């Protein structure tokens, strides 16, 4: 699944470490999500969306859909 997490993180001037701490995950988790190597659980995806005050579908793009 593609995502815009890096873009949202940059818009809020957060480092990977900052975001990880605020979400209660490791920096490695944020790196893996941003690189598309790891799809977050539904609960983590909701947590990320709530943190950025956005919809999940604004941050995460299912495979096969346009970005």
Secondary structure as UniProt FT lines:
FT   STRAND          2..3
FT   HELIX           5..11
FT   TURN            12..13
FT   HELIX           16..23
FT   HELIX           27..34
FT   TURN            35..36
FT   HELIX           42..51
FT   TURN            52..53
FT   HELIX           56..59
FT   STRAND          60..61
FT   TURN            63..64
//
